[in-house]
Amino acid sequence: MQRLASKAFCPPSIDPSGAIVEARHSIFPPQIEAGDMLCIDFTHTRLTHDSLYVIAFENMPWGPWIGIRRFQLTGAGWKMSEDASGDGPTVLSAETLQSMQVIGRIKQVYAARPKRQEARDGE
């Protein structure tokens, strides 16, 4: 699983409860884009409250998957949003919750600054 995580993130800092990693891809648009810095608590390995979590599934039909999703605890159970809009969260089945590995909880997102555009001639 560590090798799979290295494809999505640069190696974490030394503190696993407050690791700073760089997102290599747009992994939860538009809230988390490539180049953003994330503070992740890798010691937080289960869903406990409403938050963004790094999760993985080992046995998907197309192969292992790792990503970030927002989870919310409701009266119906845990709901998972597939993007930052929060639209259409899915209530997770017990089977899905058992097959999902929580790798860590996102504590903070530090957005990358937009790249400065070079001035064009004549502008």
C-alpha positions in Angstrom: 0.0 0.0 0.0 2.9 2.4 0.7 4.1 2.1 -2.9 0.5 2.9 -4.1 0.4 6.0 -1.8 3.8 7.2 -3.2 2.1 7.5 -6.6 -0.5 10.0 -5.2 1.8 11.9 -2.8 5.4 12.9 -2.4 7.1 11.2 0.6 5.8 12.5 3.9 7.8 14.5 6.5 9.0 12.6 9.6 6.0 13.2 11.9 3.3 10.7 11.0 0.6 12.6 13.0 1.2 15.8 11.1 3.0 14.8 7.9 3.3 17.4 5.2 3.0 15.9 1.7 2.5 17.3 -1.8 -0.4 16.1 -3.9 0.9 14.9 -7.2 -2.5 14.9 -8.9 -5.8 16.7 -8.7 -7.1 14.2 -6.2 -10.2 15.9 -4.8 -11.0 18.8 -7.1 -11.4 21.7 -6.7 -10.4 21.5 -3.0 -7.2 19.5 -3.6 -5.3 20.1 -6.8 -1.8 19.0 -8.0 0.9 20.9 -6.1 -1.2 21.6 -3.0 0.4 20.7 0.3 -1.5 18.5 2.7 -1.1 18.0 6.4 -2.1 14.4 7.0 -2.4 12.5 10.2 -1.3 9.0 9.2 -2.0 7.7 12.8 -5.7 8.3 12.3 -6.7 5.0 10.6 -10.5 4.9 11.1 -13.4 7.1 10.4 -14.3 9.0 13.6 -15.9 12.3 12.5 -16.8 14.4 9.5 -13.6 15.1 7.6 -11.5 14.4 4.6 -9.7 11.1 4.7 -7.1 9.3 2.6 -8.6 5.9 1.8 -7.6 2.8 -0.2 -9.3 -0.2 -1.7 -7.0 -3.2 -2.4 -9.4 -5.5 -4.3 -11.1 -3.4 -6.9 -11.9 -5.0 -10.3 -9.5 -2.6 -12.0 -6.8 -2.9 -9.3 -5.8 -1.1 -6.1 -7.1 2.4 -5.7 -6.1 5.3 -3.3 -7.7 8.7 -3.0 -9.3 11.3 -0.8 -13.0 11.5 0.0 -15.1 13.5 2.4 -17.0 11.4 5.0 -20.0 12.6 7.0 -21.7 10.6 9.8 -25.5 10.8 9.5 -28.4 9.0 11.1 -28.3 6.7 8.1 -24.6 5.9 8.6 -21.4 7.1 7.0 -21.8 9.0 3.7 -19.0 9.5 1.3 -18.7 12.4 -1.2 -16.7 11.8 -4.4 -15.8 15.5 -4.9 -15.6 18.7 -3.0 -19.1 19.8 -4.0 -20.6 17.4 -1.5 -23.3 16.7 -4.0 -24.9 13.3 -3.9 -23.0 11.7 -1.0 -23.4 7.9 -1.0 -24.3 6.0 2.2 -21.7 3.3 2.5 -22.7 -0.3 3.1 -21.1 -2.4 5.9 -19.3 -4.4 3.2 -17.8 -1.3 1.7 -16.7 0.0 5.1 -15.0 -3.3 5.8 -13.2 -3.4 2.5 -11.9 0.2 2.8 -8.6 1.0 4.4 -8.4 4.4 6.1 -4.8 5.6 5.6 -5.1 9.0 7.3 -7.1 12.1 8.0 -6.5 15.4 6.2 -5.9 18.0 8.9 -5.2 21.0 6.6 -4.9 21.8 2.9 -2.5 24.5 1.8 -3.3 25.5 -1.8 -0.4 26.0 -4.2 -0.1 29.6 -5.5 -1.1 30.0 -9.1 1.9 30.2 -11.4 2.7 33.7 -12.5 1.9 34.3 -16.1 4.6 36.0 -18.1 3.7 39.4 -19.5 3.1 39.2 -23.3 4.5 41.7 -25.7 2.1 44.5 -26.5 0.0 44.1 -23.3 
